[in-house]
Amino acid sequence: MARLDEEIKKEIEEQLNWDARVDNSDIRVEVQNGRATLIGTIPTYTGKRAATYDAFWVDGVTAVENLIMIRLPEQKIDDAEIEKNAKSTLFWDID
């Protein structure tokens, strides 16, 4: 028996809510005939990609169209902070 679009939508929203990689505060989910569409903004590419995977994991989803736009937070980072972050990333990257 096919799942109702409203059930699929609710489960996708729950998946997005539980995924720590996804800031779903500005994401809207639409489902029509098992095809999910994700609309809104998110601060990272990783979150956008994770949202797509989360939607595909839901039973009854046949396709996902990710229209989420990446909107970086409005903050300025000085050169010293960039240097510190780069060194930290290189230090912890085993490759």
Jmol script that loads the backbone (N, CA, C; Angstrom):
load data "model"
ATOM      1  N   MET A   1       0.828  -1.172   0.000  1.00  0.00           N
ATOM      2  CA  MET A   1       0.000   0.000   0.000  1.00  0.00           C
ATOM      3  C   MET A   1       0.882   1.249   0.000  1.00  0.00           C
ATOM      4  N   ALA A   2       0.598   2.171  -0.866  1.00  0.00           N
ATOM      5  CA  ALA A   2       1.386   3.401  -0.975  1.00  0.00           C
ATOM      6  C   ALA A   2       1.115   4.302   0.229  1.00  0.00           C
ATOM      7  N   ARG A   3       2.167   4.972   0.655  1.00  0.00           N
ATOM      8  CA  ARG A   3       2.037   5.899   1.781  1.00  0.00           C
ATOM      9  C   ARG A   3       1.461   7.225   1.297  1.00  0.00           C
ATOM     10  N   LEU A   4       0.736   7.882   2.160  1.00  0.00           N
ATOM     11  CA  LEU A   4       0.182   9.186   1.839  1.00  0.00           C
ATOM     12  C   LEU A   4       1.303  10.237   1.835  1.00  0.00           C
ATOM     13  N   ASP A   5       1.184  11.191   0.937  1.00  0.00           N
ATOM     14  CA  ASP A   5       2.192  12.245   0.837  1.00  0.00           C
ATOM     15  C   ASP A   5       2.368  12.986   2.156  1.00  0.00           C
ATOM     16  N   GLU A   6       1.282  13.195   2.883  1.00  0.00           N
ATOM     17  CA  GLU A   6       1.361  13.919   4.160  1.00  0.00           C
ATOM     18  C   GLU A   6       2.178  13.136   5.186  1.00  0.00           C
ATOM     19  N   GLU A   7       2.054  11.806   5.184  1.00  0.00           N
ATOM     20  CA  GLU A   7       2.854  10.964   6.080  1.00  0.00           C
ATOM     21  C   GLU A   7       4.336  11.058   5.713  1.00  0.00           C
ATOM     22  N   ILE A   8       4.626  11.012   4.422  1.00  0.00           N
ATOM     23  CA  ILE A   8       6.006  11.097   3.952  1.00  0.00           C
ATOM     24  C   ILE A   8       6.592  12.453   4.335  1.00  0.00           C
ATOM     25  N   LYS A   9       5.835  13.518   4.129  1.00  0.00           N
ATOM     26  CA  LYS A   9       6.289  14.868   4.467  1.00  0.00           C
ATOM     27  C   LYS A   9       6.644  14.962   5.947  1.00  0.00           C
ATOM     28  N   LYS A  10       5.766  14.454   6.799  1.00  0.00           N
ATOM     29  CA  LYS A  10       6.006  14.511   8.242  1.00  0.00           C
ATOM     30  C   LYS A  10       7.273  13.743   8.620  1.00  0.00           C
ATOM     31  N   GLU A  11       7.473  12.583   8.022  1.00  0.00           N
ATOM     32  CA  GLU A  11       8.653  11.787   8.353  1.00  0.00           C
ATOM     33  C   GLU A  11       9.940  12.459   7.860  1.00  0.00           C
ATOM     34  N   ILE A  12       9.895  13.096   6.694  1.00  0.00           N
ATOM     35  CA  ILE A  12      11.066  13.835   6.212  1.00  0.00           C
ATOM     36  C   ILE A  12      11.393  14.973   7.174  1.00  0.00           C
ATOM     37  N   GLU A  13      10.371  15.713   7.594  1.00  0.00           N
ATOM     38  CA  GLU A  13      10.585  16.815   8.540  1.00  0.00           C
ATOM     39  C   GLU A  13      11.201  16.316   9.844  1.00  0.00           C
ATOM     40  N   GLU A  14      10.756  15.147  10.314  1.00  0.00           N
ATOM     41  CA  GLU A  14      11.328  14.554  11.525  1.00  0.00           C
ATOM     42  C   GLU A  14      12.784  14.160  11.308  1.00  0.00           C
ATOM     43  N   GLN A  15      13.089  13.574  10.143  1.00  0.00           N
ATOM     44  CA  GLN A  15      14.473  13.207   9.819  1.00  0.00           C
ATOM     45  C   GLN A  15      15.376  14.441   9.834  1.00  0.00           C
ATOM     46  N   LEU A  16      14.920  15.509   9.195  1.00  0.00           N
ATOM     47  CA  LEU A  16      15.704  16.746   9.142  1.00  0.00           C
ATOM     48  C   LEU A  16      15.901  17.317  10.544  1.00  0.00           C
ATOM     49  N   ASN A  17      14.891  17.197  11.376  1.00  0.00           N
ATOM     50  CA  ASN A  17      14.976  17.723  12.731  1.00  0.00           C
ATOM     51  C   ASN A  17      16.010  16.982  13.573  1.00  0.00           C
ATOM     52  N   TRP A  18      16.148  15.682  13.362  1.00  0.00           N
ATOM     53  CA  TRP A  18      17.066  14.878  14.162  1.00  0.00           C
ATOM     54  C   TRP A  18      18.494  14.875  13.638  1.00  0.00           C
ATOM     55  N   ASP A  19      18.716  15.318  12.424  1.00  0.00           N
ATOM     56  CA  ASP A  19      20.063  15.310  11.846  1.00  0.00           C
ATOM     57  C   ASP A  19      20.809  16.568  12.282  1.00  0.00           C
ATOM     58  N   ALA A  20      21.856  16.392  13.087  1.00  0.00           N
ATOM     59  CA  ALA A  20      22.618  17.525  13.622  1.00  0.00           C
ATOM     60  C   ALA A  20      23.322  18.321  12.529  1.00  0.00           C
ATOM     61  N   ARG A  21      23.509  17.734  11.347  1.00  0.00           N
ATOM     62  CA  ARG A  21      24.171  18.446  10.245  1.00  0.00           C
ATOM     63  C   ARG A  21      23.243  19.440   9.565  1.00  0.00           C
ATOM     64  N   VAL A  22      21.945  19.322   9.824  1.00  0.00           N
ATOM     65  CA  VAL A  22      20.950  20.112   9.102  1.00  0.00           C
ATOM     66  C   VAL A  22      20.308  21.147  10.026  1.00  0.00           C
ATOM     67  N   ASP A  23      20.429  22.419   9.649  1.00  0.00           N
ATOM     68  CA  ASP A  23      19.699  23.488  10.325  1.00  0.00           C
ATOM     69  C   ASP A  23      18.399  23.662   9.544  1.00  0.00           C
ATOM     70  N   ASN A  24      17.348  23.031  10.031  1.00  0.00           N
ATOM     71  CA  ASN A  24      16.100  22.995   9.273  1.00  0.00           C
ATOM     72  C   ASN A  24      15.142  24.127   9.639  1.00  0.00           C
ATOM     73  N   SER A  25      15.645  25.172  10.288  1.00  0.00           N
ATOM     74  CA  SER A  25      14.777  26.262  10.724  1.00  0.00           C
ATOM     75  C   SER A  25      14.164  27.033   9.553  1.00  0.00           C
ATOM     76  N   ASP A  26      14.778  26.958   8.364  1.00  0.00           N
ATOM     77  CA  ASP A  26      14.243  27.668   7.202  1.00  0.00           C
ATOM     78  C   ASP A  26      14.088  26.731   6.000  1.00  0.00           C
ATOM     79  N   ILE A  27      13.676  25.492   6.281  1.00  0.00           N
ATOM     80  CA  ILE A  27      13.471  24.519   5.206  1.00  0.00           C
ATOM     81  C   ILE A  27      12.005  24.108   5.188  1.00  0.00           C
ATOM     82  N   ARG A  28      11.412  24.153   4.013  1.00  0.00           N
ATOM     83  CA  ARG A  28      10.029  23.716   3.815  1.00  0.00           C
ATOM     84  C   ARG A  28      10.056  22.441   2.965  1.00  0.00           C
ATOM     85  N   VAL A  29       9.230  21.491   3.310  1.00  0.00           N
ATOM     86  CA  VAL A  29       9.151  20.216   2.590  1.00  0.00           C
ATOM     87  C   VAL A  29       7.798  20.129   1.895  1.00  0.00           C
ATOM     88  N   GLU A  30       7.832  19.773   0.619  1.00  0.00           N
ATOM     89  CA  GLU A  30       6.611  19.499  -0.132  1.00  0.00           C
ATOM     90  C   GLU A  30       6.731  18.102  -0.730  1.00  0.00           C
ATOM     91  N   VAL A  31       5.639  17.361  -0.728  1.00  0.00           N
ATOM     92  CA  VAL A  31       5.638  16.010  -1.295  1.00  0.00           C
ATOM     93  C   VAL A  31       4.412  15.854  -2.183  1.00  0.00           C
ATOM     94  N   GLN A  32       4.663  15.378  -3.392  1.00  0.00           N
ATOM     95  CA  GLN A  32       3.568  15.123  -4.325  1.00  0.00           C
ATOM     96  C   GLN A  32       3.860  13.809  -5.044  1.00  0.00           C
ATOM     97  N   ASN A  33       2.979  12.837  -4.868  1.00  0.00           N
ATOM     98  CA  ASN A  33       3.133  11.509  -5.478  1.00  0.00           C
ATOM     99  C   ASN A  33       4.481  10.872  -5.154  1.00  0.00           C
ATOM    100  N   GLY A  34       4.930  11.045  -3.919  1.00  0.00           N
ATOM    101  CA  GLY A  34       6.192  10.448  -3.489  1.00  0.00           C
ATOM    102  C   GLY A  34       7.428  11.249  -3.852  1.00  0.00           C
ATOM    103  N   ARG A  35       7.271  12.312  -4.608  1.00  0.00           N
ATOM    104  CA  ARG A  35       8.397  13.170  -4.999  1.00  0.00           C
ATOM    105  C   ARG A  35       8.527  14.304  -3.990  1.00  0.00           C
ATOM    106  N   ALA A  36       9.669  14.350  -3.295  1.00  0.00           N
ATOM    107  CA  ALA A  36       9.892  15.361  -2.262  1.00  0.00           C
ATOM    108  C   ALA A  36      10.649  16.549  -2.847  1.00  0.00           C
ATOM    109  N   THR A  37      10.246  17.741  -2.440  1.00  0.00           N
ATOM    110  CA  THR A  37      10.943  18.968  -2.810  1.00  0.00           C
ATOM    111  C   THR A  37      11.326  19.683  -1.528  1.00  0.00           C
ATOM    112  N   LEU A  38      12.612  20.026  -1.419  1.00  0.00           N
ATOM    113  CA  LEU A  38      13.127  20.749  -0.255  1.00  0.00           C
ATOM    114  C   LEU A  38      13.391  22.182  -0.688  1.00  0.00           C
ATOM    115  N   ILE A  39      12.831  23.145   0.045  1.00  0.00           N
ATOM    116  CA  ILE A  39      12.914  24.554  -0.323  1.00  0.00           C
ATOM    117  C   ILE A  39      13.334  25.356   0.898  1.00  0.00           C
ATOM    118  N   GLY A  40      14.211  26.337   0.698  1.00  0.00           N
ATOM    119  CA  GLY A  40      14.591  27.220   1.791  1.00  0.00           C
ATOM    120  C   GLY A  40      16.060  27.576   1.741  1.00  0.00           C
ATOM    121  N   THR A  41      16.603  27.916   2.899  1.00  0.00           N
ATOM    122  CA  THR A  41      18.025  28.261   2.993  1.00  0.00           C
ATOM    123  C   THR A  41      18.656  27.490   4.140  1.00  0.00           C
ATOM    124  N   ILE A  42      19.969  27.331   4.026  1.00  0.00           N
ATOM    125  CA  ILE A  42      20.745  26.611   5.025  1.00  0.00           C
ATOM    126  C   ILE A  42      22.159  27.199   5.015  1.00  0.00           C
ATOM    127  N   PRO A  43      22.878  27.175   6.135  1.00  0.00           N
ATOM    128  CA  PRO A  43      24.185  27.841   6.173  1.00  0.00           C
ATOM    129  C   PRO A  43      25.363  27.038   5.604  1.00  0.00           C
ATOM    130  N   THR A  44      25.203  25.736   5.324  1.00  0.00           N
ATOM    131  CA  THR A  44      26.353  24.962   4.845  1.00  0.00           C
ATOM    132  C   THR A  44      25.981  24.011   3.713  1.00  0.00           C
ATOM    133  N   TYR A  45      26.978  23.732   2.862  1.00  0.00           N
ATOM    134  CA  TYR A  45      26.777  22.750   1.793  1.00  0.00           C
ATOM    135  C   TYR A  45      26.581  21.357   2.381  1.00  0.00           C
ATOM    136  N   THR A  46      27.317  21.063   3.451  1.00  0.00           N
ATOM    137  CA  THR A  46      27.181  19.760   4.111  1.00  0.00           C
ATOM    138  C   THR A  46      25.745  19.533   4.565  1.00  0.00           C
ATOM    139  N   GLY A  47      25.126  20.553   5.122  1.00  0.00           N
ATOM    140  CA  GLY A  47      23.740  20.449   5.557  1.00  0.00           C
ATOM    141  C   GLY A  47      22.787  20.249   4.398  1.00  0.00           C
ATOM    142  N   LYS A  48      23.053  20.939   3.290  1.00  0.00           N
ATOM    143  CA  LYS A  48      22.206  20.786   2.099  1.00  0.00           C
ATOM    144  C   LYS A  48      22.266  19.354   1.581  1.00  0.00           C
ATOM    145  N   ARG A  49      23.474  18.832   1.489  1.00  0.00           N
ATOM    146  CA  ARG A  49      23.651  17.461   1.006  1.00  0.00           C
ATOM    147  C   ARG A  49      23.012  16.452   1.963  1.00  0.00           C
ATOM    148  N   ALA A  50      23.195  16.673   3.266  1.00  0.00           N
ATOM    149  CA  ALA A  50      22.613  15.769   4.263  1.00  0.00           C
ATOM    150  C   ALA A  50      21.086  15.777   4.188  1.00  0.00           C
ATOM    151  N   ALA A  51      20.498  16.936   3.924  1.00  0.00           N
ATOM    152  CA  ALA A  51      19.033  17.025   3.813  1.00  0.00           C
ATOM    153  C   ALA A  51      18.530  16.147   2.675  1.00  0.00           C
ATOM    154  N   THR A  52      19.256  16.127   1.568  1.00  0.00           N
ATOM    155  CA  THR A  52      18.875  15.275   0.440  1.00  0.00           C
ATOM    156  C   THR A  52      18.908  13.803   0.842  1.00  0.00           C
ATOM    157  N   TYR A  53      20.001  13.390   1.483  1.00  0.00           N
ATOM    158  CA  TYR A  53      20.115  11.998   1.922  1.00  0.00           C
ATOM    159  C   TYR A  53      19.022  11.644   2.923  1.00  0.00           C
ATOM    160  N   ASP A  54      18.747  12.557   3.860  1.00  0.00           N
ATOM    161  CA  ASP A  54      17.697  12.299   4.853  1.00  0.00           C
ATOM    162  C   ASP A  54      16.354  12.050   4.179  1.00  0.00           C
ATOM    163  N   ALA A  55      16.034  12.860   3.186  1.00  0.00           N
ATOM    164  CA  ALA A  55      14.754  12.706   2.487  1.00  0.00           C
ATOM    165  C   ALA A  55      14.692  11.373   1.744  1.00  0.00           C
ATOM    166  N   PHE A  56      15.803  10.984   1.091  1.00  0.00           N
ATOM    167  CA  PHE A  56      15.813   9.716   0.351  1.00  0.00           C
ATOM    168  C   PHE A  56      15.640   8.509   1.263  1.00  0.00           C
ATOM    169  N   TRP A  57      16.028   8.618   2.521  1.00  0.00           N
ATOM    170  CA  TRP A  57      15.921   7.489   3.439  1.00  0.00           C
ATOM    171  C   TRP A  57      14.489   7.193   3.851  1.00  0.00           C
ATOM    172  N   VAL A  58      13.594   8.125   3.626  1.00  0.00           N
ATOM    173  CA  VAL A  58      12.207   7.947   4.061  1.00  0.00           C
ATOM    174  C   VAL A  58      11.480   7.013   3.096  1.00  0.00           C
ATOM    175  N   ASP A  59      10.809   6.021   3.668  1.00  0.00           N
ATOM    176  CA  ASP A  59      10.061   5.051   2.887  1.00  0.00           C
ATOM    177  C   ASP A  59       8.961   5.752   2.100  1.00  0.00           C
ATOM    178  N   GLY A  60       8.870   5.460   0.820  1.00  0.00           N
ATOM    179  CA  GLY A  60       7.841   6.038  -0.039  1.00  0.00           C
ATOM    180  C   GLY A  60       8.344   7.176  -0.916  1.00  0.00           C
ATOM    181  N   VAL A  61       9.542   7.688  -0.620  1.00  0.00           N
ATOM    182  CA  VAL A  61      10.112   8.766  -1.435  1.00  0.00           C
ATOM    183  C   VAL A  61      10.679   8.161  -2.714  1.00  0.00           C
ATOM    184  N   THR A  62      10.255   8.680  -3.855  1.00  0.00           N
ATOM    185  CA  THR A  62      10.729   8.173  -5.140  1.00  0.00           C
ATOM    186  C   THR A  62      11.759   9.096  -5.780  1.00  0.00           C
ATOM    187  N   ALA A  63      11.762  10.373  -5.396  1.00  0.00           N
ATOM    188  CA  ALA A  63      12.716  11.342  -5.934  1.00  0.00           C
ATOM    189  C   ALA A  63      12.801  12.523  -4.973  1.00  0.00           C
ATOM    190  N   VAL A  64      13.959  13.197  -4.990  1.00  0.00           N
ATOM    191  CA  VAL A  64      14.152  14.388  -4.161  1.00  0.00           C
ATOM    192  C   VAL A  64      14.699  15.503  -5.036  1.00  0.00           C
ATOM    193  N   GLU A  65      14.016  16.632  -5.019  1.00  0.00           N
ATOM    194  CA  GLU A  65      14.507  17.829  -5.688  1.00  0.00           C
ATOM    195  C   GLU A  65      14.933  18.797  -4.583  1.00  0.00           C
ATOM    196  N   ASN A  66      16.227  19.081  -4.524  1.00  0.00           N
ATOM    197  CA  ASN A  66      16.753  19.940  -3.471  1.00  0.00           C
ATOM    198  C   ASN A  66      16.938  21.352  -4.020  1.00  0.00           C
ATOM    199  N   LEU A  67      16.035  22.249  -3.637  1.00  0.00           N
ATOM    200  CA  LEU A  67      16.095  23.649  -4.058  1.00  0.00           C
ATOM    201  C   LEU A  67      16.620  24.541  -2.934  1.00  0.00           C
ATOM    202  N   ILE A  68      17.229  23.937  -1.934  1.00  0.00           N
ATOM    203  CA  ILE A  68      17.765  24.694  -0.801  1.00  0.00           C
ATOM    204  C   ILE A  68      18.950  25.539  -1.274  1.00  0.00           C
ATOM    205  N   MET A  69      18.936  26.795  -0.885  1.00  0.00           N
ATOM    206  CA  MET A  69      20.032  27.710  -1.204  1.00  0.00           C
ATOM    207  C   MET A  69      20.943  27.825   0.017  1.00  0.00           C
ATOM    208  N   ILE A  70      22.241  27.937  -0.224  1.00  0.00           N
ATOM    209  CA  ILE A  70      23.186  28.104   0.870  1.00  0.00           C
ATOM    210  C   ILE A  70      23.340  29.597   1.132  1.00  0.00           C
ATOM    211  N   ARG A  71      23.048  29.989   2.354  1.00  0.00           N
ATOM    212  CA  ARG A  71      23.198  31.388   2.760  1.00  0.00           C
ATOM    213  C   ARG A  71      24.145  31.416   3.955  1.00  0.00           C
ATOM    214  N   LEU A  72      25.341  31.911   3.714  1.00  0.00           N
ATOM    215  CA  LEU A  72      26.340  31.957   4.772  1.00  0.00           C
ATOM    216  C   LEU A  72      25.934  32.965   5.840  1.00  0.00           C
ATOM    217  N   PRO A  73      26.264  32.665   7.102  1.00  0.00           N
ATOM    218  CA  PRO A  73      25.944  33.605   8.172  1.00  0.00           C
ATOM    219  C   PRO A  73      26.693  34.921   7.988  1.00  0.00           C
ATOM    220  N   GLU A  74      26.074  36.002   8.424  1.00  0.00           N
ATOM    221  CA  GLU A  74      26.683  37.327   8.323  1.00  0.00           C
ATOM    222  C   GLU A  74      27.654  37.534   9.476  1.00  0.00           C
ATOM    223  N   GLN A  75      28.879  37.102   9.290  1.00  0.00           N
ATOM    224  CA  GLN A  75      29.896  37.340  10.307  1.00  0.00           C
ATOM    225  C   GLN A  75      31.229  37.529   9.611  1.00  0.00           C
ATOM    226  N   LYS A  76      32.028  38.358  10.188  1.00  0.00           N
ATOM    227  CA  LYS A  76      33.346  38.627   9.623  1.00  0.00           C
ATOM    228  C   LYS A  76      34.379  37.874  10.455  1.00  0.00           C
ATOM    229  N   ILE A  77      35.282  37.202   9.771  1.00  0.00           N
ATOM    230  CA  ILE A  77      36.356  36.471  10.433  1.00  0.00           C
ATOM    231  C   ILE A  77      37.670  37.114  10.015  1.00  0.00           C
ATOM    232  N   ASP A  78      38.484  37.455  11.003  1.00  0.00           N
ATOM    233  CA  ASP A  78      39.756  38.090  10.664  1.00  0.00           C
ATOM    234  C   ASP A  78      40.796  37.040  10.254  1.00  0.00           C
ATOM    235  N   ASP A  79      41.911  37.503   9.719  1.00  0.00           N
ATOM    236  CA  ASP A  79      42.947  36.602   9.202  1.00  0.00           C
ATOM    237  C   ASP A  79      43.496  35.661  10.275  1.00  0.00           C
ATOM    238  N   ALA A  80      43.639  36.146  11.499  1.00  0.00           N
ATOM    239  CA  ALA A  80      44.175  35.310  12.578  1.00  0.00           C
ATOM    240  C   ALA A  80      43.240  34.130  12.864  1.00  0.00           C
ATOM    241  N   GLU A  81      41.931  34.377  12.826  1.00  0.00           N
ATOM    242  CA  GLU A  81      40.955  33.306  13.062  1.00  0.00           C
ATOM    243  C   GLU A  81      40.974  32.282  11.920  1.00  0.00           C
ATOM    244  N   ILE A  82      41.106  32.767  10.697  1.00  0.00           N
ATOM    245  CA  ILE A  82      41.206  31.863   9.538  1.00  0.00           C
ATOM    246  C   ILE A  82      42.447  30.998   9.660  1.00  0.00           C
ATOM    247  N   GLU A  83      43.576  31.608  10.027  1.00  0.00           N
ATOM    248  CA  GLU A  83      44.822  30.861  10.195  1.00  0.00           C
ATOM    249  C   GLU A  83      44.680  29.800  11.278  1.00  0.00           C
ATOM    250  N   LYS A  84      44.093  30.171  12.401  1.00  0.00           N
ATOM    251  CA  LYS A  84      43.895  29.224  13.505  1.00  0.00           C
ATOM    252  C   LYS A  84      43.020  28.051  13.060  1.00  0.00           C
ATOM    253  N   ASN A  85      41.936  28.348  12.355  1.00  0.00           N
ATOM    254  CA  ASN A  85      41.033  27.286  11.879  1.00  0.00           C
ATOM    255  C   ASN A  85      41.714  26.375  10.870  1.00  0.00           C
ATOM    256  N   ALA A  86      42.487  26.946   9.963  1.00  0.00           N
ATOM    257  CA  ALA A  86      43.198  26.140   8.955  1.00  0.00           C
ATOM    258  C   ALA A  86      44.215  25.219   9.626  1.00  0.00           C
ATOM    259  N   LYS A  87      44.990  25.747  10.573  1.00  0.00           N
ATOM    260  CA  LYS A  87      45.979  24.919  11.281  1.00  0.00           C
ATOM    261  C   LYS A  87      45.301  23.798  12.058  1.00  0.00           C
ATOM    262  N   SER A  88      44.190  24.107  12.698  1.00  0.00           N
ATOM    263  CA  SER A  88      43.467  23.097  13.462  1.00  0.00           C
ATOM    264  C   SER A  88      42.949  21.991  12.545  1.00  0.00           C
ATOM    265  N   THR A  89      42.402  22.381  11.406  1.00  0.00           N
ATOM    266  CA  THR A  89      41.889  21.400  10.440  1.00  0.00           C
ATOM    267  C   THR A  89      43.012  20.504   9.933  1.00  0.00           C
ATOM    268  N   LEU A  90      44.147  21.103   9.582  1.00  0.00           N
ATOM    269  CA  LEU A  90      45.274  20.316   9.097  1.00  0.00           C
ATOM    270  C   LEU A  90      45.829  19.396  10.187  1.00  0.00           C
ATOM    271  N   PHE A  91      45.830  19.851  11.404  1.00  0.00           N
ATOM    272  CA  PHE A  91      46.334  19.049  12.514  1.00  0.00           C
ATOM    273  C   PHE A  91      45.473  17.795  12.709  1.00  0.00           C
ATOM    274  N   TRP A  92      44.146  17.937  12.617  1.00  0.00           N
ATOM    275  CA  TRP A  92      43.250  16.824  12.896  1.00  0.00           C
ATOM    276  C   TRP A  92      42.961  15.953  11.685  1.00  0.00           C
ATOM    277  N   ASP A  93      43.373  16.357  10.487  1.00  0.00           N
ATOM    278  CA  ASP A  93      43.125  15.572   9.276  1.00  0.00           C
ATOM    279  C   ASP A  93      44.234  14.524   9.126  1.00  0.00           C
ATOM    280  N   ILE A  94      43.896  13.248   9.238  1.00  0.00           N
ATOM    281  CA  ILE A  94      44.914  12.194   9.199  1.00  0.00           C
ATOM    282  C   ILE A  94      45.515  11.995   7.801  1.00  0.00           C
ATOM    283  N   ASP A  95      44.836  12.477   6.772  1.00  0.00           N
ATOM    284  CA  ASP A  95      45.375  12.345   5.418  1.00  0.00           C
ATOM    285  C   ASP A  95      46.310  13.492   5.116  1.00  0.00           C
TER     286      ASP A  95
END
end "model"
wireframe off; spacefill off
backbone 0.3
color backbone group
